[in-house]
Amino acid sequence: MSSEPPPGSGQQPPDDDPFRKQPPPAEGSGSPYSTPPPYGGGPQGGGDPYGGGDPYGGGPADPLAGMPPLAPSGRRTLARIIDMIMVGVVVWLITLGVGVSEFDVNSDNMQYGKSLAQSALAAVLYIAYDTILITRSGQTLGKKWLGMRVADLDNGSTPSTQTTLIRSAVLWIPFAFCCACIWTAIAGGWSYFDKPYKQGLHDKAAKTVVVSTT
C-alpha cells in the first residue's frame, strides 16, 4: 500500500507534554564532512536509531524522527482485544441493570429498539473510553499494560481531544451499528500492511501512530 505524506503543521502540543518531540541539535555547516561524526553516528555507523531520515540532510524530514519505534501490529491487536472485553463487560452490565427484559415482547419494533439502544450505548462507551484515556496519556489500559501509546504523527505529542474523538469515532461507530468485529479487524488489521507508519484506518483519519513505550 502506498505511504501517505507526512501531515502538515497542526495543533502545537503543550510545552510540558513529556512525549513532545524535541528539536534536533544545531548543525554545523550542513556538510557531512565538515565535522567529524560522533562515534558510530556517521553514514557508516547507522545514524538515528529511530529512522531519522537522510543522514546527509537531504529529502523531506521523517515525522518519526525522534520518536520511539512503531509498536508491533500483533501487540496492538492484543491490546485492542483487552479493551474490547473490558468495555464490553460494562456494556453488558449496564444493559442488564436497566432491565432490557421489558423490551422482550412479541414485537419486531420493540426488538429493533432494544438492539438500537444497545448499539448506541456501546458506541458511546467505547468512544468515551478511548477518547478520555488517550487524551490524558495516549494510552488505553490495554496499551498501557502492553507498553504502547498513541502519538500525533506530526509532532509526537499526546493527541488532542478532537484528534482522539475522530480516531475513536472512525473505529467504534461502524463497530457498534453495523459491522462489529469485521470492521475492527479491517480498521486495525490495516496496520499489518501499511507502510511506513503501520497505521490502522482510524489512525489515518486522525493522523496518528502507535509507538512503543518500552
N, CA, C and O of each residue as an XYZ file, in Angstrom:
856
protein
N       0.823     -1.186      0.000
C       0.000      0.000      0.000
C       0.859      1.238      0.000
O       1.974      1.240      0.522
N       0.353      2.248     -0.566
C       1.154      3.449     -0.704
C       1.258      4.172      0.618
O       0.326      4.159      1.421
N       2.395      4.802      0.840
C       2.570      5.579      2.047
C       1.916      6.926      1.856
O       1.843      7.453      0.745
N       1.433      7.482      2.978
C       0.837      8.791      2.875
C       1.858      9.837      3.268
O       2.735      9.561      4.087
N       1.766     11.015      2.714
C       2.746     12.039      3.020
C       2.611     12.496      4.451
O       1.525     12.407      5.024
N       3.693     12.987      5.050
C       3.621     13.480      6.413
C       2.604     14.597      6.504
O       2.506     15.411      5.586
N       1.827     14.662      7.609
C       0.833     15.713      7.729
C       1.474     17.067      7.885
O       2.641     17.184      8.261
N       0.702     18.078      7.594
C       1.201     19.437      7.712
C       1.186     19.883      9.149
O       0.934     19.093     10.059
N       1.451     21.128      9.345
C       1.510     21.660     10.691
C       0.131     21.636     11.299
O      -0.834     22.069     10.671
N       0.024     21.132     12.522
C      -1.258     21.037     13.186
C      -1.187     21.707     14.537
O      -0.403     22.634     14.743
N      -2.020     21.229     15.469
C      -2.051     21.798     16.786
C      -0.723     21.585     17.489
O      -0.170     20.485     17.469
N      -0.213     22.641     18.110
C       1.055     22.535     18.813
C       0.832     21.896     20.172
O      -0.075     22.309     20.895
N       1.637     20.890     20.548
C       1.464     20.252     21.849
C       1.897     21.182     22.964
O       2.712     22.076     22.739
N       1.363     20.987     24.176
C       1.801     21.808     25.304
C       3.290     21.631     25.563
O       3.868     20.584     25.269
N       3.914     22.696     26.131
C       5.352     22.626     26.400
C       5.694     21.551     27.422
O       6.806     21.023     27.425
N       4.727     21.223     28.302
C       5.019     20.232     29.336
C       4.633     18.820     28.929
O       4.674     17.914     29.761
N       4.261     18.610     27.681
C       3.935     17.268     27.210
C       5.212     16.439     27.202
O       6.146     16.770     26.472
N       5.280     15.356     28.004
C       6.536     14.584     28.081
C       6.855     13.848     26.798
O       7.982     13.384     26.623
N       5.883     13.726     25.886
C       6.107     12.971     24.660
C       6.389     13.883     23.470
O       6.617     13.397     22.362
N       6.377     15.175     23.681
C       6.629     16.094     22.579
C       8.026     15.888     22.020
O       8.996     15.790     22.771
N       8.123     15.825     20.703
C       9.436     15.658     20.092
C      10.281     16.902     20.348
O       9.802     18.031     20.241
N      11.528     16.673     20.684
C      12.446     17.773     20.933
C      13.087     18.219     19.627
O      13.307     17.399     18.735
N      13.394     19.522     19.502
C      14.056     19.971     18.271
C      15.414     19.326     18.124
O      16.095     19.087     19.121
N      15.825     19.036     16.886
C      17.128     18.414     16.675
C      18.251     19.348     17.086
O      18.078     20.566     17.062
N      19.399     18.801     17.463
C      20.530     19.657     17.828
C      20.989     20.494     16.652
O      20.858     20.100     15.493
N      21.533     21.665     16.978
C      22.001     22.564     15.931
C      23.108     21.912     15.125
O      23.993     21.259     15.678
N      23.051     22.092     13.830
C      24.046     21.503     12.941
C      25.078     22.555     12.541
O      24.868     23.756     12.711
N      26.167     22.081     12.020
C      27.230     22.978     11.593
C      26.982     23.525     10.209
O      25.953     24.147      9.946
N      27.915     23.293      9.344
C      27.837     23.868      8.007
C      26.835     23.144      7.126
O      26.435     23.660      6.082
N      26.424     21.943      7.544
C      25.492     21.183      6.715
C      26.183     20.118      5.898
O      25.509     19.240      5.360
N      27.473     20.154      5.781
C      28.188     19.138      5.022
C      28.492     17.955      5.927
O      28.925     18.157      7.062
N      28.284     16.745      5.474
C      28.585     15.595      6.336
C      30.065     15.416      6.593
O      30.453     14.607      7.436
N      30.904     16.162      5.876
C      32.353     16.007      6.052
C      32.971     17.186      6.812
O      34.172     17.174      7.081
N      32.162     18.215      7.168
C      32.744     19.395      7.799
C      33.085     19.142      9.261
O      34.043     19.717      9.777
N      32.304     18.277      9.949
C      32.546     17.982     11.350
C      32.606     16.477     11.526
O      31.723     15.772     11.037
N      33.604     15.971     12.199
C      33.671     14.509     12.386
C      32.422     14.021     13.102
O      32.049     14.587     14.130
N      31.764     12.986     12.588
C      30.549     12.481     13.245
C      30.895     11.814     14.559
O      32.018     11.343     14.741
N      29.925     11.770     15.496
C      30.184     11.051     16.749
C      30.409      9.579     16.481
O      30.069      9.062     15.417
N      30.988      8.917     17.465
C      31.333      7.506     17.298
C      30.096      6.700     16.921
O      29.098      6.708     17.641
N      30.164      6.021     15.815
C      29.049      5.192     15.372
C      27.906      5.958     14.777
O      26.880      5.356     14.459
N      28.030      7.289     14.603
C      26.887      8.063     14.163
C      26.968      8.540     12.741
O      26.058      9.237     12.292
N      28.017      8.203     11.996
C      28.158      8.659     10.625
C      27.400      7.788      9.670
O      26.680      6.885     10.096
N      27.540      8.036      8.371
C      26.831      7.229      7.382
C      27.149      5.750      7.494
O      26.330      4.908      7.128
N      28.376      5.417      8.016
C      28.731      4.010      8.147
C      28.283      3.434      9.479
O      28.327      2.219      9.672
N      27.846      4.302     10.417
C      27.571      3.841     11.770
C      26.109      3.683     12.096
O      25.795      3.336     13.235
N      25.199      3.912     11.185
C      23.801      3.611     11.439
C      22.927      4.806     11.658
O      21.723      4.721     11.417
N      23.472      5.940     12.109
C      22.656      7.146     12.252
C      21.617      7.001     13.343
O      21.820      6.298     14.333
N      20.481      7.691     13.141
C      19.398      7.746     14.104
C      18.780      6.366     14.293
O      18.329      5.761     13.321
N      18.749      5.846     15.543
C      18.192      4.504     15.745
C      16.713      4.422     15.469
O      16.185      3.318     15.332
N      16.011      5.553     15.379
C      14.592      5.552     15.107
C      14.289      5.926     13.670
O      13.148      6.263     13.355
N      15.261      5.879     12.803
C      14.987      6.161     11.402
C      14.823      7.627     11.135
O      13.808      8.035     10.571
N      15.780      8.437     11.518
C      15.661      9.882     11.455
C      15.890     10.476     10.102
O      16.307     11.632     10.029
N      15.652      9.780      9.033
C      15.711     10.374      7.712
C      17.098     10.273      7.106
O      17.929      9.479      7.547
N      17.335     11.093      6.082
C      18.567     11.090      5.315
C      19.724     11.590      6.167
O      19.652     12.714      6.665
N      20.813     10.796      6.366
C      21.940     11.262      7.183
C      22.662     12.446      6.574
O      23.422     13.115      7.274
N      22.455     12.731      5.290
C      23.109     13.865      4.654
C      22.231     15.113      4.660
O      22.609     16.139      4.094
N      21.068     15.035      5.295
C      20.238     16.225      5.408
C      19.365     16.484      4.207
O      18.690     17.513      4.166
N      19.343     15.605      3.231
C      18.532     15.835      2.050
C      17.176     15.188      2.174
O      16.973     14.342      3.045
N      16.256     15.561      1.334
C      14.940     14.956      1.294
C      14.058     15.473      2.407
O      14.520     16.198      3.289
N      12.775     15.100      2.370
C      11.843     15.572      3.391
C      12.152     14.971      4.746
O      12.673     13.859      4.838
N      11.829     15.708      5.800
C      12.073     15.219      7.153
C      11.126     14.074      7.460
O       9.957     14.091      7.076
N      11.651     13.087      8.155
C      10.842     11.949      8.562
C      10.074     12.325      9.823
O      10.697     12.667     10.828
N       8.727     12.275      9.807
C       7.977     12.651     11.008
C       8.202     11.718     12.185
O       7.880     12.067     13.321
N       8.757     10.523     11.926
C       9.036      9.594     13.013
C      10.373      9.869     13.690
O      10.673      9.268     14.722
N      11.178     10.761     13.131
C      12.476     11.068     13.733
C      12.272     11.616     15.136
O      11.487     12.543     15.340
N      12.978     11.044     16.099
C      12.856     11.478     17.477
C      11.796     10.741     18.259
O      11.679     10.945     19.468
N      11.015      9.885     17.608
C      10.005      9.091     18.303
C      10.543      7.704     18.610
O      11.501      7.257     17.980
N       9.931      7.016     19.578
C      10.268      5.596     19.788
C       9.851      4.771     18.578
O       9.168      5.280     17.689
N      10.251      3.510     18.532
C       9.861      2.652     17.402
C       8.351      2.455     17.347
O       7.670      2.518     18.370
N       7.836      2.215     16.146
C       6.422      1.896     15.991
C       6.101      0.588     16.709
O       6.905     -0.345     16.704
N       4.933      0.526     17.321
C       4.530     -0.669     18.056
C       4.203     -1.804     17.091
O       3.639     -1.546     16.027
N       4.534     -3.044     17.420
C       4.185     -4.176     16.560
C       2.674     -4.318     16.434
O       1.941     -4.114     17.402
N       2.217     -4.666     15.242
C       0.779     -4.779     15.000
C       0.148     -5.881     15.843
O      -0.989     -5.742     16.293
N       0.874     -6.972     16.060
C       0.333     -8.050     16.884
C       0.053     -7.603     18.302
O      -0.970     -7.969     18.881
N       0.950     -6.817     18.867
C       0.736     -6.314     20.222
C      -0.430     -5.331     20.255
O      -1.188     -5.291     21.225
N      -0.572     -4.540     19.192
C      -1.711     -3.622     19.103
C      -3.027     -4.400     19.096
O      -3.992     -4.006     19.750
N      -3.056     -5.497     18.358
C      -4.276     -6.306     18.295
C      -4.634     -6.858     19.662
O      -5.801     -6.839     20.053
N      -3.645     -7.350     20.391
C      -3.897     -7.897     21.720
C      -4.419     -6.808     22.660
O      -5.337     -7.054     23.442
N      -3.842     -5.616     22.588
C      -4.309     -4.508     23.427
C      -5.752     -4.147     23.094
O      -6.545     -3.857     23.989
N      -6.091     -4.165     21.803
C      -7.461     -3.836     21.400
C      -8.439     -4.886     21.910
O      -9.544     -4.540     22.328
N      -8.061     -6.152     21.886
C      -8.933     -7.213     22.400
C      -9.176     -7.010     23.895
O     -10.301     -7.163     24.370
N      -8.124     -6.667     24.632
C      -8.272     -6.403     26.068
C      -9.263     -5.274     26.299
O     -10.153     -5.390     27.142
N      -9.116     -4.181     25.554
C     -10.015     -3.039     25.709
C     -11.456     -3.406     25.344
O     -12.395     -3.009     26.033
N     -11.623     -4.159     24.266
C     -12.961     -4.554     23.829
C     -13.655     -5.399     24.892
O     -14.846     -5.223     25.146
N     -12.919     -6.309     25.509
C     -13.512     -7.172     26.534
C     -13.931     -6.343     27.743
O     -15.034     -6.520     28.259
N     -13.060     -5.435     28.204
C     -13.366     -4.653     29.397
C     -14.580     -3.764     29.183
O     -15.480     -3.736     30.023
N     -14.617     -3.037     28.072
C     -15.755     -2.164     27.824
C     -17.003     -2.982     27.511
O     -18.109     -2.599     27.893
N     -16.832     -4.106     26.819
C     -17.966     -4.962     26.511
C     -18.654     -5.479     27.765
O     -19.881     -5.578     27.801
N     -17.883     -5.807     28.787
C     -18.465     -6.258     30.052
C     -19.299     -5.146     30.677
O     -20.384     -5.394     31.203
N     -18.779     -3.903     30.614
C     -19.520     -2.759     31.162
C     -20.827     -2.555     30.401
O     -21.869     -2.320     31.013
N     -20.779     -2.642     29.080
C     -21.997     -2.509     28.277
C     -23.014     -3.568     28.672
O     -24.196     -3.262     28.834
N     -22.576     -4.789     28.826
C     -23.478     -5.880     29.194
C     -24.102     -5.658     30.571
O     -25.297     -5.887     30.758
N     -23.289     -5.209     31.538
C     -23.802     -4.978     32.882
C     -24.823     -3.852     32.909
O     -25.832     -3.934     33.610
N     -24.553     -2.790     32.134
C     -25.486     -1.658     32.119
C     -26.812     -2.059     31.474
O     -27.880     -1.759     32.008
N     -26.744     -2.733     30.334
C     -27.979     -3.147     29.675
C     -28.763     -4.136     30.539
O     -29.994     -4.143     30.525
N     -28.048     -4.964     31.284
C     -28.720     -5.878     32.196
C     -29.340     -5.123     33.363
O     -30.444     -5.436     33.810
N     -28.609     -4.122     33.847
C     -29.081     -3.372     35.006
C     -30.291     -2.501     34.731
O     -31.101     -2.274     35.630
N     -30.434     -2.006     33.506
C     -31.572     -1.137     33.203
C     -32.793     -1.937     32.809
O     -33.820     -1.346     32.475
N     -32.724     -3.260     32.835
C     -33.880     -4.103     32.615
C     -34.295     -4.212     31.169
O     -35.411     -3.833     30.816
N     -33.409     -4.727     30.316
C     -33.766     -4.852     28.907
C     -34.864     -5.877     28.699
O     -35.430     -5.957     27.608
N     -35.181     -6.673     29.730
C     -36.225     -7.667     29.572
C     -37.587     -7.038     29.303
O     -38.483     -7.701     28.781
N     -37.752     -5.749     29.659
C     -39.019     -5.088     29.405
C     -39.291     -4.940     27.913
O     -40.432     -4.699     27.519
N     -38.262     -5.079     27.075
C     -38.452     -5.000     25.632
C     -38.770     -6.365     25.036
O     -39.130     -6.456     23.863
N     -38.643     -7.418     25.821
C     -38.801     -8.770     25.295
C     -40.285     -9.129     25.140
O     -40.817     -9.959     25.876
N     -40.917     -8.504     24.196
C     -42.313     -8.784     23.890
C     -42.401     -9.208     22.449
O     -41.433     -9.088     21.698
N     -43.551     -9.700     22.060
C     -43.716    -10.186     20.702
C     -43.929     -9.021     19.739
O     -45.018     -8.827     19.198
N     -42.894     -8.276     19.546
C     -42.981     -7.127     18.647
C     -41.637     -6.912     17.994
O     -40.623     -6.742     18.672
N     -41.634     -6.920     16.677
C     -40.379     -6.668     15.967
C     -39.871     -5.262     16.240
O     -38.662     -5.043     16.311
N     -40.772     -4.318     16.392
C     -40.363     -2.936     16.652
C     -39.663     -2.815     17.990
O     -38.653     -2.119     18.099
N     -40.179     -3.479     19.006
C     -39.554     -3.432     20.318
C     -38.181     -4.090     20.291
O     -37.237     -3.601     20.912
N     -38.077     -5.193     19.573
C     -36.793     -5.882     19.474
C     -35.779     -5.022     18.766
O     -34.615     -4.984     19.163
N     -36.202     -4.321     17.712
C     -35.297     -3.428     16.998
C     -34.871     -2.266     17.889
O     -33.712     -1.851     17.875
N     -35.823     -1.746     18.663
C     -35.487     -0.650     19.571
C     -34.472     -1.068     20.620
O     -33.566     -0.311     20.968
N     -34.641     -2.287     21.119
C     -33.680     -2.820     22.089
C     -32.288     -2.911     21.471
O     -31.305     -2.498     22.087
N     -32.203     -3.450     20.254
C     -30.916     -3.595     19.588
C     -30.273     -2.246     19.320
O     -29.069     -2.083     19.516
N     -31.059     -1.283     18.876
C     -30.525      0.048     18.582
C     -30.010      0.727     19.846
O     -28.969      1.384     19.828
N     -30.745      0.563     20.939
C     -30.315      1.161     22.201
C     -29.001      0.556     22.675
O     -28.118      1.268     23.152
N     -28.878     -0.743     22.543
C     -27.627     -1.399     22.942
C     -26.462     -0.937     22.072
O     -25.356     -0.724     22.568
N     -26.712     -0.784     20.782
C     -25.657     -0.324     19.872
C     -25.223      1.091     20.207
O     -24.032      1.400     20.218
N     -26.205      1.955     20.482
C     -25.882      3.340     20.825
C     -25.078      3.406     22.121
O     -24.113      4.164     22.223
N     -25.478      2.609     23.107
C     -24.748      2.585     24.371
C     -23.327      2.087     24.160
O     -22.383      2.645     24.719
N     -23.171      1.039     23.356
C     -21.829      0.519     23.092
C     -20.964      1.571     22.405
O     -19.806      1.755     22.780
N     -21.508      2.263     21.406
C     -20.733      3.283     20.693
C     -20.291      4.389     21.648
O     -19.134      4.808     21.625
N     -21.217      4.861     22.488
C     -20.890      5.950     23.420
C     -19.798      5.520     24.391
O     -18.845      6.264     24.621
N     -19.927      4.330     24.960
C     -18.954      3.891     25.962
C     -17.583      3.613     25.348
O     -16.564      3.982     25.930
N     -17.544      2.973     24.190
C     -16.254      2.708     23.555
C     -15.560      4.011     23.153
O     -14.358      4.170     23.368
N     -16.322      4.944     22.567
C     -15.732      6.216     22.154
C     -15.261      7.006     23.376
O     -14.172      7.581     23.365
N     -16.084      7.032     24.429
C     -15.693      7.761     25.639
C     -14.444      7.144     26.266
O     -13.541      7.862     26.696
N     -14.397      5.829     26.316
C     -13.243      5.128     26.898
C     -11.959      5.501     26.164
O     -10.978      5.912     26.783
N     -11.973      5.357     24.851
C     -10.776      5.685     24.074
C     -10.426      7.165     24.185
O      -9.267      7.516     24.410
N     -11.422      8.031     24.028
C     -11.159      9.470     23.977
C     -10.612      9.990     25.297
O      -9.637     10.741     25.308
N     -11.225      9.604     26.407
C     -10.783     10.116     27.710
C      -9.376      9.631     28.048
O      -8.528     10.428     28.451
N      -9.121      8.343     27.889
C      -7.819      7.804     28.295
C      -6.702      8.243     27.350
O      -5.619      8.610     27.806
N      -6.950      8.209     26.048
C      -5.888      8.576     25.112
C      -5.579     10.062     25.199
O      -4.419     10.452     25.063
N      -6.586     10.903     25.421
C      -6.330     12.335     25.565
C      -5.473     12.621     26.791
O      -4.670     13.554     26.788
N      -5.642     11.826     27.828
C      -4.873     12.052     29.059
C      -3.414     11.612     28.932
O      -2.504     12.344     29.323
N      -3.198     10.427     28.390
C      -1.842      9.875     28.421
C      -1.407      9.215     27.117
O      -0.271      8.756     26.999
N      -2.315      9.168     26.130
C      -2.002      8.454     24.898
C      -2.215      6.957     25.007
O      -1.890      6.218     24.078
N      -2.766      6.489     26.146
C      -2.859      5.049     26.382
C      -4.227      4.644     26.916
O      -4.727      5.228     27.877
N      -4.828      3.638     26.284
C      -5.903      2.906     26.936
C      -5.262      1.939     27.925
O      -4.037      1.822     27.970
N      -6.071      1.249     28.712
C      -5.498      0.299     29.667
C      -4.754     -0.817     28.946
O      -3.675     -1.227     29.375
N      -5.332     -1.311     27.849
C      -4.653     -2.357     27.095
C      -3.307     -1.903     26.575
O      -2.326     -2.641     26.664
N      -3.245     -0.700     26.033
C      -1.972     -0.172     25.514
C      -0.981      0.061     26.646
O       0.213     -0.194     26.489
N      -1.466      0.542     27.782
C      -0.569      0.789     28.912
C       0.048     -0.507     29.404
O       1.250     -0.566     29.663
N      -0.760     -1.538     29.534
C      -0.251     -2.819     30.036
C       0.724     -3.470     29.067
O       1.606     -4.222     29.482
N       0.570     -3.187     27.782
C       1.444     -3.811     26.787
C       2.527     -2.868     26.263
O       3.223     -3.203     25.305
N       2.676     -1.706     26.874
C       3.802     -0.832     26.558
C       3.702     -0.098     25.236
O       4.624     -0.141     24.422
N       2.568      0.583     25.021
C       2.372      1.356     23.785
C       1.637      2.647     24.112
O       1.059      2.794     25.189
N       1.666      3.572     23.173
C       0.860      4.781     23.290
C       0.534      5.307     21.900
O       1.217      4.989     20.926
N      -0.516      6.115     21.820
C      -0.899      6.783     20.586
C      -0.212      8.142     20.551
O      -0.152      8.831     21.570
N       0.307      8.535     19.391
C       1.009      9.803     19.248
C       0.570     10.503     17.961
O       0.252      9.854     16.965
N       0.558     11.833     18.000
C       0.357     12.599     16.779
C       1.525     12.339     15.840
O       2.684     12.423     16.247
N       1.227     12.026     14.599
C       2.296     11.812     13.628
C       3.064     13.098     13.383
O       4.261     13.063     13.097
N       2.394     14.219     13.492
C       3.019     15.498     13.179
C       4.116     15.880     14.160
O       5.164     16.377     13.749
N       3.889     15.654     15.465
C       4.840     16.171     16.451
C       5.126     15.218     17.607
O       5.885     15.570     18.511
N       4.543     14.029     17.603
C       4.835     13.048     18.637
C       4.122     13.252     19.951
O       4.330     12.485     20.891
N       3.275     14.284     20.040
C       2.626     14.593     21.307
C       1.417     13.705     21.548
O       0.973     12.973     20.664
N       0.893     13.787     22.773
C      -0.362     13.123     23.091
C      -1.477     13.761     22.272
O      -1.591     14.987     22.264
N      -2.304     12.978     21.584
C      -3.326     13.563     20.721
C      -4.316     14.429     21.492
O      -4.610     14.174     22.660
N      -4.823     15.455     20.816
C      -5.825     16.327     21.403
C      -7.167     15.605     21.496
O      -7.342     14.520     20.941
N      -8.107     16.220     22.201
C      -9.448     15.637     22.315
C     -10.092     15.494     20.949
O     -10.701     14.465     20.656
N      -9.967     16.512     20.110
C     -10.580     16.459     18.775
C      -9.977     15.331     17.940
O     -10.700     14.578     17.287
N      -8.654     15.220     17.965
C      -7.984     14.166     17.210
C      -8.404     12.789     17.696
O      -8.696     11.903     16.893
N      -8.436     12.609     19.018
C      -8.788     11.317     19.578
C     -10.251     10.975     19.322
O     -10.595      9.812     19.114
N     -11.110     11.993     19.339
C     -12.527     11.754     19.071
C     -12.725     11.269     17.637
O     -13.523     10.364     17.395
N     -12.005     11.863     16.688
C     -12.077     11.401     15.295
C     -11.601      9.961     15.194
O     -12.245      9.122     14.565
N     -10.469      9.688     15.818
C      -9.897      8.336     15.776
C     -10.861      7.310     16.366
O     -11.065      6.240     15.793
N     -11.451      7.642     17.509
C     -12.347      6.716     18.183
C     -13.643      6.518     17.406
O     -14.148      5.400     17.306
N     -14.178      7.605     16.856
C     -15.448      7.508     16.130
C     -15.305      6.638     14.885
O     -16.181      5.826     14.587
N     -14.197      6.808     14.156
C     -13.982      6.004     12.948
C     -13.889      4.531     13.299
O     -14.334      3.681     12.527
N     -13.321      4.218     14.445
C     -13.168      2.822     14.842
C     -14.458      2.228     15.395
O     -14.809      1.097     15.056
N     -15.177      2.980     16.252
C     -16.228      2.364     17.043
C     -17.648      2.547     16.515
O     -18.501      1.711     16.809
N     -17.942      3.591     15.757
C     -19.313      3.753     15.264
C     -19.698      2.623     14.310
O     -20.757      2.021     14.486
N     -18.868      2.312     13.298
C     -19.223      1.151     12.465
C     -19.279     -0.150     13.267
O     -20.123     -1.008     13.007
N     -18.382     -0.291     14.238
C     -18.375     -1.491     15.084
C     -19.709     -1.659     15.806
O     -20.256     -2.761     15.859
N     -20.230     -0.571     16.361
C     -21.427     -0.669     17.188
C     -22.705     -0.855     16.379
O     -23.617     -1.552     16.823
N     -22.785     -0.240     15.193
C     -24.064     -0.179     14.498
C     -24.206     -1.142     13.316
O     -25.326     -1.453     12.909
N     -23.094     -1.613     12.763
C     -23.310     -2.449     11.578
C     -22.321     -3.597     11.421
O     -22.733     -4.727     11.160
N     -21.024     -3.332     11.575
C     -20.031     -4.314     11.116
C     -19.335     -5.058     12.243
O     -18.634     -6.039     11.994
N     -19.516     -4.610     13.471
C     -18.955     -5.275     14.648
C     -17.484     -5.658     14.440
O     -16.668     -4.827     14.041
N     -17.161     -6.913     14.715
C     -15.762     -7.326     14.698
C     -15.152     -7.285     13.302
O     -13.933     -7.185     13.165
N     -15.980     -7.362     12.268
C     -15.439     -7.315     10.909
C     -14.769     -5.973     10.658
O     -13.662     -5.918     10.121
N     -15.442     -4.881     11.050
C     -14.858     -3.557     10.846
C     -13.611     -3.375     11.710
O     -12.616     -2.815     11.251
N     -13.660     -3.844     12.955
C     -12.489     -3.709     13.819
C     -11.297     -4.453     13.230
O     -10.165     -3.972     13.288
N     -11.557     -5.630     12.661
C     -10.476     -6.402     12.045
C      -9.916     -5.677     10.822
O      -8.706     -5.686     10.593
N     -10.796     -5.048     10.036
C     -10.329     -4.335      8.843
C      -9.552     -3.075      9.238
O      -8.441     -2.839      8.763
N     -10.167     -2.268     10.122
C      -9.540     -0.998     10.507
C      -8.216     -1.223     11.229
O      -7.216     -0.575     10.919
N      -8.215     -2.138     12.189
C      -6.982     -2.408     12.915
C      -5.997     -3.241     12.125
O      -4.787     -3.033     12.213
N      -6.516     -4.196     11.344
C      -5.641     -5.059     10.556
C      -4.902     -4.331      9.459
O      -3.892     -4.819      8.951
N      -5.407     -3.149      9.086
C      -4.716     -2.343      8.075
C      -3.278     -2.063      8.490
O      -2.406     -1.925      7.633
N      -3.017     -1.978      9.791
C      -1.670     -1.647     10.267
C      -0.662     -2.743      9.942
O       0.540     -2.482      9.908
N      -1.136     -3.972      9.700
C      -0.220     -5.067      9.377
C       0.432     -4.871      8.008
O       1.516     -5.396      7.752
N      -0.224     -4.120      7.137
C       0.259     -3.973      5.769
C       0.653     -2.543      5.410
O       1.309     -2.313      4.394
N       0.256     -1.584      6.241
C       0.506     -0.183      5.921
C       1.986      0.160      6.088
O       2.628     -0.256      7.053
N       2.509      0.916      5.144
C       3.884      1.396      5.211
C       3.907      2.880      4.868
O       3.133      3.329      4.023
N       4.787      3.650      5.513
C       5.799      3.216      6.502
C       5.355      3.376      7.945
O       6.155      3.137      8.850
N       4.097      3.776      8.203
C       3.720      4.179      9.557
C       2.899      3.150     10.332
O       2.573      3.392     11.494
N       2.554      2.006      9.726
C       1.767      0.966     10.403
C       0.466      1.532     10.971
O       0.104      1.254     12.114
N      -0.220      2.315     10.174
C      -1.452      2.943     10.635
C      -2.671      2.082     10.327
O      -2.779      1.506      9.244
N      -3.593      2.000     11.297
C      -4.917      1.494     11.013
C      -5.711      2.574     10.291
O      -5.256      3.712     10.176
N      -6.897      2.219      9.805
C      -7.714      3.213      9.113
C      -8.110      4.353     10.041
O      -8.225      5.497      9.601
N      -8.317      4.058     11.306
C      -8.640      5.109     12.271
C      -7.435      6.008     12.525
O      -7.599      7.203     12.767
N      -6.213      5.443     12.472
C      -5.002      6.266     12.583
C      -4.879      7.210     11.392
O      -4.514      8.376     11.550
N      -5.179      6.710     10.221
C      -5.077      7.544      9.031
C      -6.057      8.717      9.095
O      -5.719      9.841      8.723
N      -7.277      8.443      9.573
C      -8.278      9.502      9.671
C      -7.836     10.585     10.651
O      -8.107     11.765     10.430
N      -7.164     10.198     11.726
C      -6.764     11.155     12.760
C      -5.314     11.608     12.651
O      -4.877     12.474     13.409
N      -4.559     11.025     11.708
C      -3.129     11.332     11.543
C      -2.357     11.036     12.835
O      -1.670     11.894     13.388
N      -2.499      9.796     13.289
C      -1.789      9.338     14.480
C      -1.013      8.068     14.165
O      -1.237      7.423     13.141
N      -0.107      7.724     15.054
C       0.616      6.458     15.007
C       0.630      5.868     16.401
O       0.351      6.565     17.377
N       0.956      4.571     16.504
C       1.093      3.913     17.794
C       2.549      3.507     17.959
O       3.096      2.786     17.124
N       3.181      3.972     19.041
C       4.602      3.713     19.255
C       4.796      2.962     20.557
O       3.923      2.956     21.425
N       5.953      2.328     20.683
C       6.291      1.589     21.898
C       6.730      2.529     22.997
O       7.291      3.594     22.737
N       6.473      2.130     24.215
C       6.956      2.898     25.375
C       7.973      2.103     26.185
O       8.471      2.579     27.206
N       8.281      0.887     25.726
C       9.233      0.067     26.462
C      10.425     -0.261     25.572
O      11.348     -0.949     26.007
